[in-house]
Amino acid sequence: MTLTRSFKETVKARAERDEAFREALLREGVECLLSGDVDTGKAVLRDYINATIGFESLSEATNTPTKSLMRMFSQKGNPQASNLFAVIAHLQTQTGVQLEVRATK
């Protein structure tokens, strides 16, 4: 079965028109990271970044080279915590969404 639209285009189109979807992508990416599923978390955040701010704008905002950011969120990327949290902090500021961690049993 042939897809008529790429996954990236579909995610971008939905993110542009649906604020709740954007927020859910950001939340899901961070939740995956916190639960130890780093590969999925990076992939979701990469899709989020591509669908919203873009790597070039994120680069300017975080003073991190675009290629470094793209490598950081690639499948083989291994981001430093300081860089990862700087990106997450900026994404929260940019979207107006503040994520919080709560302990549960």
C-alpha positions in Angstrom: 0.0 0.0 0.0 1.5 3.3 -1.0 1.3 6.2 1.3 0.2 9.5 -0.2 1.8 11.6 2.4 5.0 11.2 4.4 4.8 10.7 8.1 6.7 13.9 8.8 4.3 15.9 6.6 1.3 14.3 8.4 2.8 15.1 11.9 3.7 18.7 10.8 0.2 19.3 9.4 -1.5 18.0 12.5 0.8 19.9 14.9 0.2 23.2 13.0 -3.6 22.9 13.5 -3.9 21.1 16.8 -2.4 22.6 20.0 -3.3 19.6 22.1 -1.5 17.4 19.7 1.7 19.5 20.0 1.5 19.4 23.8 1.0 15.7 23.8 4.0 15.2 21.5 6.2 17.2 23.9 4.8 15.5 27.0 5.2 12.0 25.4 8.8 12.7 24.4 9.8 13.8 27.9 7.9 11.0 29.6 9.7 8.4 27.4 13.0 9.9 28.4 12.1 9.8 32.1 10.9 6.2 31.9 14.2 5.1 30.4 13.1 4.7 26.8 15.6 7.2 25.5 15.4 6.1 21.8 11.7 6.6 21.6 11.9 9.9 23.6 14.5 11.3 21.2 12.5 10.2 18.2 9.3 11.8 19.5 11.1 15.0 20.4 12.8 15.1 16.9 9.4 14.8 15.3 8.1 17.5 17.6 11.0 19.9 16.8 10.6 19.2 13.0 6.8 19.9 13.2 7.1 23.0 15.3 10.1 25.3 15.8 12.6 23.5 13.5 16.2 22.7 14.2 17.6 26.0 12.8 15.4 28.2 15.1 16.2 25.9 18.0 19.9 26.2 17.2 19.6 30.0 17.5 17.6 29.9 20.7 19.9 27.5 22.5 23.3 28.6 21.0 23.9 25.0 19.9 24.9 24.3 16.3 22.1 22.9 14.1 24.1 19.8 13.2 24.8 19.1 16.9 21.1 19.2 17.7 20.2 17.0 14.8 22.9 14.5 15.8 21.7 14.7 19.5 18.2 13.6 18.5 19.3 11.0 15.9 19.0 7.3 16.5 22.7 7.0 17.5 22.8 10.4 19.3 23.9 10.5 22.9 23.0 13.9 24.2 24.6 15.4 27.4 22.0 16.0 30.1 22.8 19.7 30.1 22.1 20.1 26.4 19.0 17.9 26.5 17.5 19.9 29.4 18.4 23.2 27.7 16.4 22.1 24.7 13.4 20.8 26.8 13.4 24.1 28.8 13.3 26.1 25.6 10.6 24.0 24.0 8.5 24.5 27.2 9.0 28.2 27.0 8.3 28.4 23.3 5.0 26.4 23.7 3.9 27.9 27.0 3.6 24.4 28.4 5.4 23.7 31.7 5.9 20.0 32.4 6.2 18.8 36.0 7.3 15.5 37.5 5.3 14.0 40.3 6.2 10.9 42.4 3.5 8.2 42.4 3.4 4.7 43.8 
